[in-house]
Amino acid sequence: MIIFVMSNGMLKYTSVSIKKPLSKLKPGNVFGPTEEISSSQTSVRKKIQWPDSLKEFVGRCFENCSDKDRPFIEKELKEIITKAFEDDTVFSIDWNKIELNTLKKERKQSNEYFQKSKMNKVKVERSDLNTFRVLEDEHQKEKRIKRFEEKNIAKISNETLNVDICSHHSDVIDWDEHTIVGRSQQLEKKYLRLTSAPDPETVRPLSVLKKTLEFLKTKWKEENNYLYICDQFKSLRQDLTVQRIKNDFTVMVYEIHARIALEKGDLGEYNQCQTQLFSLYSYNLPGHPDEFLAYRILYLLHTRNKSDIHEILLKLSEKERKNKAIKHALDVRAALGTSNYHLLFKLYLNAPNMGGYLMDRFVERERVIALCKMFRAYRPSLSLKFLCQELSFENESECFEFLMVRCNKDVFIRDEESKFLHINTKDALEYFEQARLKNKVIDIKGQL
């Protein structure tokens, strides 16, 4: 590799050893350790001064180029100069005869434009021609050449020209250059936020990560320690990310972590997993996209994000609409939109997969709204048994506790004939209106 630098006003280059690039990483591969390069290799340093003709050539190139062509000029100059140093012909080339392809193209376009302008403008004032000649006199040209030469040669010299001799496409970014392959064999690893480049010695390869996942699944079933499991899954996800592993195993990891986060009500962690999952599903990787699309609809109902829900509805296919989980989520949306609380709470009891955990986040809010409407419509009282059935509580004790948290015990009355406990709807309405106003603020993050 050749590196051009500026030292004490002299343009020099250094020949250094080339690090072998990592092989292309493909999803699904089991990555092995990276090949170590011996540290005993030393670089051979040469110091060569640029010839004056080369400096003048660079100055002419930039003096004749426009702003829009400057990047192309710089790129072509780098290629030509680098090749000259590699072939050891930098002093033998007649730089006065070299012309860049970019400048040829620009001059051709300029000539065509000039000819066209000449035909369109038959009468040209002599004073305008004289002005044009004055602007292009030799003195002005020399000043401009000198100014551009000093500016642009310094720019090219100070700019590190890292040219990979083995590559014929130096302008193409090698995205695999900074991709690492893990060497760690530990199943457990505490999650630490990266503040520098990851160390391959502390990163686990795919083969070890697969064993880690099985280990964590067993741990979760036996101990059910969410803080530990969440930390380990974040560490597992981090190792996948730094190695750029995107395959069906990656999808499985994010799906399992998302379900565990839902079960524990950690919407913050669930949201991170959900975002990555929709990115992974876009690569048509195997997984459960319909299940998590249903979760997303329910989550948006919780956050009352109508615009995103409408966007999803526009993209839904007929096949997706018939999916059990997605159909359930759409029915929940329809029930909320029409204030059909009788249907809403029935859907809550019959939520497929883990949809019930997401509905837990907004079902209390909707129960309060439903009670406000019921207390306005029914007078003088409603039985606790009726409210328990309509709001889909598991039992009357749970319903009574829900009501007591939000209103005074004086609103409850006992029917002497039926022996059922009733609630005074007129007195209870005021308490539940206050509770409804408090529910306007939504905890979108929902992180533990």
Backbone hydrogen bonds in HBPLUS format (Angstrom, degrees):
<---DONOR---> <-ACCEPTOR-->    atom                        ^
c    i                          cat <-CA-CA->   ^        H-A-AA   ^      H-
h    n   atom  resd res      DA  || num        DHA   H-A  angle D-A-AA Bond
n    s   type  num  typ     dist DA aas  dist angle  dist       angle   num
A0016-VAL N   A0001-MET O   2.97 MM  15  5.44 164.6  1.99 158.0 162.5     1
A0003-ILE N   A0014-THR O   2.88 MM  11  5.09 154.8  1.95 143.0 151.4     2
A0014-THR N   A0003-ILE O   2.72 MM  11  5.09 148.2  1.81 140.6 151.5     3
A0005-VAL N   A0012-LYS O   2.88 MM   7  5.52 162.4  1.91 148.1 153.1     4
A0012-LYS N   A0005-VAL O   3.01 MM   7  5.52 176.1  2.01 164.6 165.7     5
A0007-SER N   A0010-MET O   2.93 MM   3  5.25 173.2  1.94 154.7 156.7     6
A0010-MET N   A0007-SER O   2.85 MM   3  5.25 160.7  1.89 116.9 122.6     7
A0029-ASN N   A0026-LYS O   3.20 MM   3  5.96 165.5  2.22 142.7 144.3     8
A0054-LEU N   A0051-PRO O   3.08 MM   3  5.36 130.6  2.33 102.7 115.3     9
A0055-LYS N   A0051-PRO O   3.24 MM   4  6.69 153.5  2.31 148.0 155.2    10
A0056-GLU N   A0052-ASP O   2.95 MM   4  6.27 162.1  1.98 155.1 159.4    11
A0057-PHE N   A0053-SER O   2.96 MM   4  6.07 148.4  2.06 136.0 145.1    12
A0058-VAL N   A0054-LEU O   2.98 MM   4  6.26 158.8  2.03 150.9 155.1    13
A0059-GLY N   A0055-LYS O   2.98 MM   4  6.27 159.9  2.02 148.3 154.2    14
A0060-ARG N   A0056-GLU O   2.90 MM   4  6.15 157.1  1.95 150.1 155.7    15
A0061-CYS N   A0057-PHE O   3.05 MM   4  6.27 157.1  2.10 147.3 153.5    16
A0062-PHE N   A0058-VAL O   3.19 MM   4  6.49 162.1  2.22 154.1 156.8    17
A0063-GLU N   A0059-GLY O   2.95 MM   4  6.06 142.9  2.09 143.4 154.6    18
A0064-ASN N   A0060-ARG O   3.10 MM   4  6.20 144.4  2.23 147.9 154.4    19
A0069-ASP N   A0066-SER O   3.17 MM   3  5.37 131.7  2.42 100.0 112.5    20
A0070-ARG N   A0067-ASP O   3.28 MM   3  5.22 153.2  2.35  98.6 106.5    21
A0073-ILE N   A0069-ASP O   2.94 MM   4  6.20 153.8  2.01 156.6 165.2    22
A0074-GLU N   A0070-ARG O   2.93 MM   4  6.17 166.2  1.95 159.4 162.0    23
A0075-LYS N   A0071-PRO O   3.05 MM   4  6.22 160.3  2.09 143.6 148.9    24
A0076-GLU N   A0072-PHE O   2.98 MM   4  6.17 164.7  2.01 148.1 151.9    25
A0077-LEU N   A0073-ILE O   2.88 MM   4  6.05 158.7  1.93 153.8 160.1    26
A0078-LYS N   A0074-GLU O   2.99 MM   4  6.19 159.9  2.03 149.5 154.5    27
A0079-GLU N   A0075-LYS O   3.17 MM   4  6.47 158.3  2.22 147.1 152.3    28
A0080-ILE N   A0076-GLU O   3.03 MM   4  6.26 164.9  2.05 151.5 155.1    29
A0081-ILE N   A0077-LEU O   2.89 MM   4  5.97 175.1  1.89 159.7 161.4    30
A0082-THR N   A0078-LYS O   2.97 MM   4  5.86 159.0  2.01 142.6 149.5    31
A0083-LYS N   A0079-GLU O   3.06 MM   4  6.13 160.6  2.10 142.9 148.3    32
A0084-ALA N   A0080-ILE O   3.01 MM   4  6.22 149.4  2.10 143.5 152.3    33
A0085-PHE N   A0081-ILE O   3.04 MM   4  6.38 155.7  2.10 151.1 156.4    34
A0086-GLU N   A0082-THR O   2.93 MM   4  6.19 157.1  1.98 149.6 156.8    35
A0087-ASP N   A0083-LYS O   2.87 MM   4  6.03 156.5  1.92 148.8 154.4    36
A0089-THR N   A0084-ALA O   2.89 MM   5  5.10 161.1  1.93 151.8 154.5    37
A0088-ASP N   A0085-PHE O   3.20 MM   3  4.87 149.7  2.30  92.9 101.8    38
A0092-SER N   A0089-THR O   3.20 MM   3  5.09 129.4  2.47  93.8 107.4    39
A0093-ILE N   A0089-THR O   3.09 MM   4  6.02 140.7  2.25 154.3 158.2    40
A0097-LYS N   A0094-ASP O   3.04 MM   3  5.81 161.2  2.08 120.7 126.1    41
A0098-ILE N   A0095-TRP O   3.40 MM   3  5.16 152.2  2.49  93.3 101.1    42
A0104-LYS N   A0100-LEU O   3.12 MM   4  6.46 149.9  2.21 145.4 154.1    43
A0105-LYS N   A0101-ASN O   3.05 MM   4  6.28 162.7  2.08 150.0 153.6    44
A0106-GLU N   A0102-THR O   3.02 MM   4  6.24 154.6  2.08 141.7 149.1    45
A0107-ARG N   A0103-LEU O   2.86 MM   4  6.01 157.5  1.91 147.6 152.9    46
A0108-LYS N   A0104-LYS O   2.97 MM   4  6.17 154.5  2.04 147.2 154.2    47
A0109-GLN N   A0105-LYS O   3.06 MM   4  6.32 160.2  2.10 147.8 152.6    48
A0110-SER N   A0106-GLU O   2.92 MM   4  6.13 151.0  2.00 142.6 151.4    49
A0111-ASN N   A0107-ARG O   2.86 MM   4  6.10 155.2  1.92 148.1 154.0    50
A0112-GLU N   A0108-LYS O   3.01 MM   4  6.27 159.6  2.05 148.8 154.3    51
A0113-TYR N   A0109-GLN O   2.98 MM   4  6.17 155.5  2.04 144.5 151.3    52
A0114-PHE N   A0110-SER O   2.87 MM   4  6.09 151.8  1.95 144.7 153.0    53
A0115-GLN N   A0111-ASN O   2.90 MM   4  6.13 162.4  1.93 152.8 156.5    54
A0116-LYS N   A0112-GLU O   3.06 MM   4  6.22 158.0  2.11 143.9 149.9    55
A0117-SER N   A0113-TYR O   2.89 MM   4  6.10 156.8  1.95 146.2 152.9    56
A0118-LYS N   A0114-PHE O   2.85 MM   4  6.03 147.1  1.95 144.9 154.5    57
A0119-MET N   A0115-GLN O   3.12 MM   4  6.37 149.4  2.21 144.4 150.9    58
A0120-ASN N   A0116-LYS O   3.10 MM   4  6.36 151.9  2.19 144.6 152.3    59
A0121-LYS N   A0117-SER O   2.93 MM   4  6.04 140.4  2.09 143.7 153.3    60
A0128-ASP N   A0125-GLU O   3.15 MM   3  5.46 130.7  2.40 102.7 114.3    61
A0130-ASN N   A0126-ARG O   2.96 MM   4  6.29 156.0  2.02 151.3 158.1    62
A0131-THR N   A0127-SER O   2.95 MM   4  6.18 153.8  2.02 143.8 150.7    63
A0132-PHE N   A0128-ASP O   3.02 MM   4  6.27 155.5  2.08 144.3 150.6    64
A0133-ARG N   A0129-LEU O   2.99 MM   4  6.31 153.8  2.06 147.1 153.8    65
A0134-VAL N   A0130-ASN O   2.91 MM   4  6.18 155.4  1.97 150.5 157.3    66
A0135-LEU N   A0131-THR O   3.09 MM   4  6.34 158.7  2.13 150.6 155.2    67
A0136-GLU N   A0133-ARG O   3.09 MM   3  5.13 134.5  2.30  96.0 108.9    68
A0137-ASP N   A0134-VAL O   3.24 MM   3  5.25 164.0  2.26 111.1 109.8    69
A0141-LYS N   A0137-ASP O   3.12 MM   4  6.39 160.9  2.16 153.2 159.1    70
A0142-GLU N   A0138-GLU O   2.95 MM   4  6.15 158.0  2.00 151.1 156.0    71
A0143-LYS N   A0139-HIS O   3.15 MM   4  6.42 157.9  2.20 146.5 152.1    72
A0144-ARG N   A0140-GLN O   2.96 MM   4  6.19 161.7  1.99 151.6 156.7    73
A0145-ILE N   A0141-LYS O   2.86 MM   4  6.04 161.6  1.89 151.2 156.5    74
A0146-LYS N   A0142-GLU O   3.01 MM   4  6.15 161.5  2.04 146.4 151.2    75
A0147-ARG N   A0143-LYS O   2.98 MM   4  6.18 160.5  2.02 148.0 153.4    76
A0148-PHE N   A0144-ARG O   2.96 MM   4  6.14 173.7  1.96 158.5 159.4    77
A0149-GLU N   A0145-ILE O   2.85 MM   4  5.85 150.7  1.94 143.7 153.0    78
A0150-GLU N   A0146-LYS O   3.09 MM   4  6.25 166.3  2.11 150.1 152.0    79
A0151-LYS N   A0147-ARG O   3.13 MM   4  6.29 163.4  2.16 147.0 152.0    80
A0152-ASN N   A0148-PHE O   2.84 MM   4  5.76 169.9  1.85 150.3 153.9    81
A0153-ILE N   A0149-GLU O   3.05 MM   4  5.73 156.0  2.11 139.4 146.5    82
A0154-ALA N   A0150-GLU O   3.42 MM   4  6.16 154.6  2.48 128.2 135.2    83
A0155-LYS N   A0151-LYS O   3.14 MM   4  6.33 145.7  2.26 132.8 142.6    84
A0156-ILE N   A0152-ASN O   2.92 MM   4  6.15 163.6  1.95 148.6 151.4    85
A0157-SER N   A0153-ILE O   2.84 MM   4  5.93 154.8  1.90 147.2 155.1    86
A0158-ASN N   A0154-ALA O   2.89 MM   4  5.89 166.0  1.91 149.2 152.6    87
A0159-GLU N   A0155-LYS O   3.02 MM   4  5.92 140.5  2.18 137.0 147.6    88
A0167-SER N   A0164-ASP O   2.98 MM   3  5.33 155.4  2.04 109.2 117.2    89
A0172-VAL N   A0169-HIS O   3.19 MM   3  5.65 165.5  2.21 114.4 118.9    90
A0177-GLU N   A0174-ASP O   3.15 MM   3  5.59 166.0  2.17 114.5 118.2    91
A0179-THR N   A0176-ASP O   3.23 MM   3  4.97 161.9  2.26  99.3 104.7    92
A0183-ARG N   A0200-PRO O   2.82 MM  17  5.74 145.3  1.94 161.9 150.4    93
A0183-ARG N   A0203-VAL O   2.93 MM  20  6.13 109.3  2.44 155.1 164.7    94
A0184-SER N   A0203-VAL O   2.93 MM  19  5.39 151.4  2.02 142.2 140.1    95
A0202-THR N   A0199-ASP O   2.94 MM   3  5.64 158.1  1.99 123.5 129.7    96
A0203-VAL N   A0200-PRO O   3.33 MM   3  5.07 158.5  2.38  96.6 102.9    97
A0208-VAL N   A0205-PRO O   3.14 MM   3  5.55 124.1  2.47 107.5 120.2    98
A0209-LEU N   A0205-PRO O   2.99 MM   4  6.24 155.6  2.05 152.1 160.0    99
A0210-LYS N   A0206-LEU O   3.00 MM   4  6.23 148.4  2.11 152.7 158.8   100
A0212-THR N   A0208-VAL O   2.88 MM   4  6.19 148.9  1.98 146.7 156.7   101
A0213-LEU N   A0209-LEU O   2.98 MM   4  6.25 152.1  2.06 146.7 152.2   102
A0214-GLU N   A0210-LYS O   3.37 MM   4  6.66 162.9  2.40 145.0 147.9   103
A0215-PHE N   A0211-LYS O   3.02 MM   4  6.23 154.5  2.08 146.1 153.8   104
A0216-LEU N   A0212-THR O   2.87 MM   4  6.13 155.8  1.93 153.2 159.3   105
A0217-LYS N   A0213-LEU O   2.96 MM   4  6.20 154.1  2.03 150.8 157.7   106
A0218-THR N   A0214-GLU O   3.19 MM   4  6.40 157.5  2.25 144.6 149.6   107
A0219-LYS N   A0215-PHE O   3.00 MM   4  6.26 156.4  2.06 144.9 152.1   108
A0220-TRP N   A0216-LEU O   2.88 MM   4  6.05 156.3  1.94 149.3 154.6   109
A0221-LYS N   A0217-LYS O   3.20 MM   4  6.42 157.2  2.26 143.3 148.5   110
A0222-GLU N   A0218-THR O   3.03 MM   4  6.23 153.4  2.11 148.8 156.2   111
A0223-GLU N   A0219-LYS O   2.79 MM   4  5.73 170.6  1.80 156.2 159.5   112
A0224-ASN N   A0220-TRP O   2.99 MM   4  4.59 130.9  2.23 110.2 124.4   113
A0229-ILE N   A0225-ASN O   3.04 MM   4  6.22 169.0  2.05 154.8 158.4   114
A0230-CYS N   A0226-TYR O   2.75 MM   4  5.80 168.7  1.76 160.8 163.6   115
A0231-ASP N   A0227-LEU O   3.19 MM   4  6.21 159.5  2.24 137.3 142.9   116
A0232-GLN N   A0228-TYR O   2.99 MM   4  6.25 158.5  2.04 151.5 157.5   117
A0233-PHE N   A0229-ILE O   2.88 MM   4  6.07 156.0  1.94 151.9 158.4   118
A0234-LYS N   A0230-CYS O   3.00 MM   4  6.16 155.0  2.06 147.8 154.3   119
A0235-SER N   A0231-ASP O   3.11 MM   4  6.34 150.1  2.21 140.7 148.7   120
A0236-LEU N   A0232-GLN O   2.91 MM   4  6.17 150.9  2.00 142.2 150.6   121
A0237-ARG N   A0233-PHE O   2.85 MM   4  6.07 160.9  1.88 150.1 154.8   122
A0238-GLN N   A0234-LYS O   2.97 MM   4  6.11 150.1  2.06 139.4 147.7   123
A0239-ASP N   A0235-SER O   3.09 MM   4  6.39 155.0  2.15 147.0 152.3   124
A0240-LEU N   A0236-LEU O   3.15 MM   4  6.48 148.5  2.25 144.5 153.1   125
A0241-THR N   A0237-ARG O   2.95 MM   4  6.21 152.5  2.03 147.2 155.0   126
A0242-VAL N   A0238-GLN O   2.98 MM   4  6.25 169.5  2.00 161.2 161.3   127
A0245-ILE N   A0240-LEU O   2.99 MM   5  5.22 173.8  2.00 155.8 156.4   128
A0244-ARG N   A0241-THR O   2.96 MM   3  4.92 157.2  2.01 104.4 111.5   129
A0250-THR N   A0247-ASN O   3.07 MM   3  5.29 119.5  2.45 101.7 115.9   130
A0251-VAL N   A0247-ASN O   3.20 MM   4  6.61 156.7  2.25 151.9 158.0   131
A0252-MET N   A0248-ASP O   3.03 MM   4  6.27 157.3  2.08 143.7 149.7   132
A0253-VAL N   A0249-PHE O   3.00 MM   4  6.30 156.9  2.06 152.1 157.3   133
A0254-TYR N   A0250-THR O   3.16 MM   4  6.45 167.0  2.18 154.7 156.7   134
A0255-GLU N   A0251-VAL O   2.93 MM   4  6.10 157.4  1.98 153.6 160.6   135
A0256-ILE N   A0252-MET O   2.99 MM   4  6.14 166.2  2.01 152.5 155.6   136
A0257-HIS N   A0253-VAL O   3.04 MM   4  6.21 165.6  2.06 150.1 154.5   137
A0258-ALA N   A0254-TYR O   2.92 MM   4  5.98 153.6  1.99 141.7 149.4   138
A0259-ARG N   A0255-GLU O   3.03 MM   4  6.26 156.7  2.08 148.5 153.9   139
A0260-ILE N   A0256-ILE O   3.03 MM   4  6.29 161.1  2.07 151.9 156.9   140
A0261-ALA N   A0257-HIS O   2.95 MM   4  6.13 159.9  1.99 148.7 154.4   141
A0262-LEU N   A0258-ALA O   2.94 MM   4  6.17 151.1  2.03 144.8 152.8   142
A0263-GLU N   A0259-ARG O   2.96 MM   4  6.21 159.0  2.01 148.2 153.6   143
A0264-LYS N   A0260-ILE O   3.12 MM   4  6.40 145.2  2.25 144.4 153.1   144
A0266-ASP N   A0261-ALA O   2.82 MM   5  4.94 150.4  1.91 152.6 150.6   145
A0265-GLY N   A0262-LEU O   3.03 MM   3  4.92 157.8  2.08 101.3 108.3   146
A0270-TYR N   A0266-ASP O   3.08 MM   4  6.28 160.8  2.12 149.0 155.1   147
A0267-LEU N   A0446-GLY O   3.03 MM 179  4.79 130.0  2.29 139.2 131.5   148
A0271-ASN N   A0267-LEU O   2.84 MM   4  5.85 153.4  1.91 141.3 147.5   149
A0272-GLN N   A0268-GLY O   3.32 MM   4  6.64 153.0  2.39 141.5 147.4   150
A0273-CYS N   A0269-GLU O   3.12 MM   4  6.45 162.1  2.16 151.9 156.3   151
A0274-GLN N   A0270-TYR O   2.82 MM   4  6.03 159.6  1.86 153.7 160.1   152
A0275-THR N   A0271-ASN O   2.99 MM   4  6.16 159.8  2.03 150.5 154.4   153
A0276-GLN N   A0272-GLN O   3.28 MM   4  6.52 163.9  2.31 146.7 150.1   154
A0277-LEU N   A0273-CYS O   2.88 MM   4  6.08 152.3  1.96 150.2 158.9   155
A0278-PHE N   A0274-GLN O   3.15 MM   4  6.39 160.4  2.19 153.4 155.7   156
A0280-LEU N   A0276-GLN O   2.91 MM   4  6.22 153.8  1.98 149.3 156.7   157
A0281-TYR N   A0277-LEU O   2.77 MM   4  6.01 156.7  1.83 155.1 161.7   158
A0283-TYR N   A0280-LEU O   3.04 MM   3  5.55 158.0  2.09 112.5 119.3   159
A0284-ASN N   A0281-TYR O   2.91 MM   3  5.19 156.2  1.96 116.6 118.9   160
A0292-PHE N   A0288-HIS O   3.29 MM   4  6.62 163.6  2.32 154.1 158.0   161
A0293-LEU N   A0289-PRO O   2.85 MM   4  5.95 135.0  2.05 142.0 154.8   162
A0294-ALA N   A0290-ASP O   3.06 MM   4  6.27 154.8  2.13 147.5 152.7   163
A0295-TYR N   A0291-GLU O   3.16 MM   4  6.52 150.9  2.24 138.7 146.9   164
A0296-ARG N   A0292-PHE O   2.99 MM   4  6.12 149.0  2.09 133.5 141.6   165
A0297-ILE N   A0293-LEU O   3.05 MM   4  6.38 154.6  2.12 147.7 153.4   166
A0298-LEU N   A0294-ALA O   3.11 MM   4  6.41 163.8  2.14 150.9 154.8   167
A0299-TYR N   A0295-TYR O   2.82 MM   4  6.07 152.6  1.90 148.9 157.4   168
A0300-LEU N   A0296-ARG O   2.91 MM   4  6.14 155.7  1.97 149.6 155.5   169
A0301-LEU N   A0297-ILE O   2.98 MM   4  6.27 141.1  2.14 142.3 153.4   170
A0302-HIS N   A0298-LEU O   3.00 MM   4  6.31 145.1  2.12 141.4 150.8   171
A0302-HIS N   A0299-TYR O   3.10 MM   3  4.98 118.2  2.50  90.1 105.4   172
A0303-THR N   A0299-TYR O   3.00 MM   4  6.39 153.5  2.07 147.6 154.2   173
A0304-ARG N   A0300-LEU O   2.82 MM   4  5.72 109.4  2.33 130.2 147.1   174
A0305-ASN N   A0300-LEU O   2.96 MM   5  5.16 156.6  2.01 147.4 152.4   175
A0309-ILE N   A0305-ASN O   3.31 MM   4  6.53 152.3  2.39 143.3 151.3   176
A0310-HIS N   A0306-LYS O   2.94 MM   4  6.18 159.5  1.98 153.7 158.3   177
A0311-GLU N   A0307-SER O   3.07 MM   4  6.34 148.6  2.17 141.3 150.1   178
A0312-ILE N   A0308-ASP O   3.03 MM   4  6.30 151.7  2.11 144.0 150.7   179
A0313-LEU N   A0309-ILE O   2.95 MM   4  6.25 158.0  2.00 150.8 157.1   180
A0314-LEU N   A0310-HIS O   3.07 MM   4  6.30 148.8  2.17 144.7 151.7   181
A0315-LYS N   A0312-ILE O   3.06 MM   3  5.26 131.8  2.30 101.0 113.8   182
A0316-LEU N   A0312-ILE O   3.07 MM   4  6.21 122.6  2.41 146.7 162.0   183
A0321-ARG N   A0317-SER O   3.03 MM   4  6.31 153.8  2.10 148.3 155.6   184
A0322-LYS N   A0318-GLU O   3.23 MM   4  6.46 135.5  2.44 139.8 149.9   185
A0322-LYS N   A0319-LYS O   3.26 MM   3  5.34 135.2  2.47  95.7 107.2   186
A0323-ASN N   A0320-GLU O   3.10 MM   3  5.22 151.4  2.18 103.1 111.9   187
A0327-LYS N   A0323-ASN O   2.81 MM   4  5.85 164.0  1.83 160.6 165.9   188
A0328-HIS N   A0324-LYS O   3.01 MM   4  6.16 153.8  2.08 143.2 150.2   189
A0329-ALA N   A0325-ALA O   3.07 MM   4  6.36 157.6  2.12 145.0 150.6   190
A0330-LEU N   A0326-ILE O   2.93 MM   4  6.22 154.8  2.00 151.1 158.1   191
A0331-ASP N   A0327-LYS O   2.91 MM   4  6.14 148.0  2.01 145.4 154.4   192
A0332-VAL N   A0328-HIS O   2.96 MM   4  6.28 149.6  2.05 147.9 156.2   193
A0333-ARG N   A0329-ALA O   3.05 MM   4  6.36 153.5  2.12 142.5 149.5   194
A0334-ALA N   A0330-LEU O   2.97 MM   4  6.26 156.7  2.02 145.2 151.1   195
A0335-ALA N   A0331-ASP O   2.90 MM   4  6.12 156.6  1.96 147.9 154.2   196
A0336-LEU N   A0332-VAL O   2.99 MM   4  6.22 157.5  2.04 149.7 155.3   197
A0337-GLY N   A0333-ARG O   2.91 MM   4  6.10 158.8  1.96 149.3 155.8   198
A0338-THR N   A0334-ALA O   3.05 MM   4  6.21 140.2  2.22 144.0 152.9   199
A0340-ASN N   A0335-ALA O   2.87 MM   5  4.82 149.4  1.96 145.8 149.7   200
A0339-SER N   A0336-LEU O   3.27 MM   3  5.01 159.8  2.31  98.3 104.2   201
A0344-LEU N   A0340-ASN O   2.99 MM   4  6.22 158.4  2.04 146.3 153.3   202
A0345-PHE N   A0341-TYR O   3.09 MM   4  6.12 170.9  2.10 148.9 148.8   203
A0346-LYS N   A0343-LEU O   3.16 MM   3  5.13 126.3  2.46  96.1 110.4   204
A0347-LEU N   A0343-LEU O   2.93 MM   4  6.21 156.3  1.99 155.6 162.0   205
A0348-TYR N   A0344-LEU O   3.00 MM   4  6.31 139.3  2.17 138.9 150.9   206
A0349-LEU N   A0345-PHE O   3.32 MM   4  6.49 144.6  2.45 131.7 138.3   207
A0350-ASN N   A0347-LEU O   3.14 MM   3  5.06 134.8  2.36  93.5 106.1   208
A0355-GLY N   A0352-PRO O   3.00 MM   3  5.84 167.6  2.01 149.5 152.4   209
A0357-TYR N   A0354-MET O   3.18 MM   3  5.68 138.7  2.36 109.0 118.2   210
A0358-LEU N   A0355-GLY O   3.13 MM   3  5.32 123.5  2.47 100.0 113.5   211
A0359-MET N   A0355-GLY O   2.99 MM   4  6.31 155.7  2.05 150.9 158.5   212
A0360-ASP N   A0356-GLY O   2.90 MM   4  6.10 133.9  2.12 139.1 150.9   213
A0361-ARG N   A0358-LEU O   3.04 MM   3  5.49 147.1  2.15 107.1 116.1   214
A0362-PHE N   A0359-MET O   3.08 MM   3  5.55 147.5  2.19 110.3 118.5   215
A0363-VAL N   A0359-MET O   2.84 MM   4  5.71 133.2  2.06 158.6 172.9   216
A0366-GLU N   A0362-PHE O   3.10 MM   4  6.37 157.2  2.15 148.9 154.8   217
A0367-ARG N   A0363-VAL O   2.88 MM   4  6.08 141.2  2.03 142.2 153.3   218
A0368-VAL N   A0364-GLU O   3.06 MM   4  6.35 155.5  2.13 151.1 156.0   219
A0369-ILE N   A0365-ARG O   3.20 MM   4  6.53 159.1  2.25 144.8 150.1   220
A0370-ALA N   A0366-GLU O   2.89 MM   4  6.02 157.6  1.94 143.4 150.1   221
A0371-LEU N   A0367-ARG O   2.91 MM   4  6.11 156.1  1.97 147.7 153.6   222
A0372-CYS N   A0368-VAL O   3.05 MM   4  6.32 152.6  2.12 146.9 154.0   223
A0373-LYS N   A0369-ILE O   3.24 MM   4  6.57 156.3  2.30 147.6 152.7   224
A0374-MET N   A0370-ALA O   2.94 MM   4  6.20 153.4  2.01 147.4 155.7   225
A0375-PHE N   A0371-LEU O   2.79 MM   4  5.88 158.8  1.84 152.7 157.5   226
A0376-ARG N   A0372-CYS O   3.23 MM   4  6.40 137.4  2.42 134.5 144.6   227
A0377-ALA N   A0373-LYS O   3.13 MM   4  6.30 147.7  2.24 139.9 148.4   228
A0378-TYR N   A0374-MET O   2.90 MM   4  5.92 155.1  1.96 155.3 160.1   229
A0425-THR N   A0380-PRO O   3.10 MM  45  5.93 146.3  2.22 132.9 141.9   230
A0382-LEU N   A0423-ILE O   3.16 MM  41  5.52 149.0  2.26 141.6 149.9   231
A0423-ILE N   A0382-LEU O   2.88 MM  41  5.52 149.2  1.98 147.4 156.7   232
A0387-LEU N   A0383-SER O   3.18 MM   4  6.52 163.0  2.21 150.9 155.0   233
A0384-LEU N   A0421-LEU O   2.79 MM  37  5.67 165.4  1.81 166.1 160.9   234
A0388-CYS N   A0384-LEU O   2.93 MM   4  6.08 152.8  2.00 145.8 153.5   235
A0389-GLN N   A0385-LYS O   3.16 MM   4  6.40 152.6  2.24 144.2 150.3   236
A0390-GLU N   A0386-PHE O   2.97 MM   4  6.21 168.9  1.98 156.0 159.1   237
A0391-LEU N   A0387-LEU O   2.96 MM   4  5.88 160.0  2.00 147.5 152.6   238
A0393-PHE N   A0388-CYS O   3.09 MM   5  5.21 162.1  2.12 149.3 153.8   239
A0392-SER N   A0389-GLN O   3.36 MM   3  5.20 158.2  2.41  97.6 103.8   240
A0399-CYS N   A0395-ASN O   3.27 MM   4  6.58 155.9  2.33 143.9 150.7   241
A0400-PHE N   A0396-GLU O   2.81 MM   4  5.98 161.1  1.84 151.4 156.3   242
A0401-GLU N   A0397-SER O   3.00 MM   4  6.19 158.8  2.05 145.9 151.3   243
A0402-PHE N   A0398-GLU O   3.06 MM   4  6.25 154.4  2.12 143.6 150.4   244
A0403-LEU N   A0399-CYS O   3.05 MM   4  6.36 154.0  2.12 149.8 156.2   245
A0404-MET N   A0400-PHE O   2.89 MM   4  6.07 160.7  1.93 152.6 158.3   246
A0405-VAL N   A0401-GLU O   3.15 MM   4  6.26 150.2  2.24 147.6 152.9   247
A0406-ARG N   A0403-LEU O   3.12 MM   3  5.51 141.4  2.28 106.8 117.1   248
A0407-CYS N   A0403-LEU O   3.10 MM   4  6.25 122.3  2.45 147.5 163.1   249
A0411-VAL N   A0408-ASN O   3.26 MM   3  6.07 171.6  2.26 121.0 123.5   250
A0412-PHE N   A0409-LYS O   3.17 MM   3  5.76 166.7  2.19 116.5 120.6   251
A0424-ASN N   A0411-VAL O   2.72 MM  13  5.15 170.1  1.73 158.9 162.2   252
A0413-ILE N   A0422-HIS O   2.83 MM   9  5.12 164.1  1.85 135.7 141.0   253
A0422-HIS N   A0413-ILE O   2.59 MM   9  5.12 173.4  1.60 178.5 176.7   254
A0415-ASP N   A0420-PHE O   2.99 MM   5  5.57 167.9  2.00 166.6 162.5   255
A0419-LYS N   A0415-ASP O   2.71 MM   4  5.08 134.6  1.92 136.1 148.5   256
A0428-ALA N   A0424-ASN O   2.99 MM   4  6.06 155.8  2.05 152.8 160.5   257
A0429-LEU N   A0425-THR O   3.07 MM   4  5.94 138.0  2.26 138.0 145.9   258
A0432-PHE N   A0428-ALA O   3.17 MM   4  6.45 161.9  2.20 156.9 161.9   259
A0433-GLU N   A0429-LEU O   2.92 MM   4  6.09 140.9  2.07 150.2 160.6   260
A0434-GLN N   A0430-GLU O   3.31 MM   4  6.56 154.8  2.38 143.7 148.9   261
A0435-ALA N   A0431-TYR O   3.12 MM   4  6.46 152.2  2.20 141.0 149.1   262
A0436-ARG N   A0432-PHE O   2.90 MM   4  6.01 146.3  2.01 137.0 145.7   263
A0437-LEU N   A0433-GLU O   3.16 MM   4  6.43 152.5  2.24 144.8 150.5   264
A0438-LYS N   A0434-GLN O   3.26 MM   4  6.57 147.6  2.37 142.9 151.0   265
A0439-ASN N   A0436-ARG O   3.19 MM   3  5.26 132.8  2.42  96.4 108.7   266
A0440-LYS N   A0437-LEU O   3.32 MM   3  5.63 165.8  2.34 109.3 111.9   267
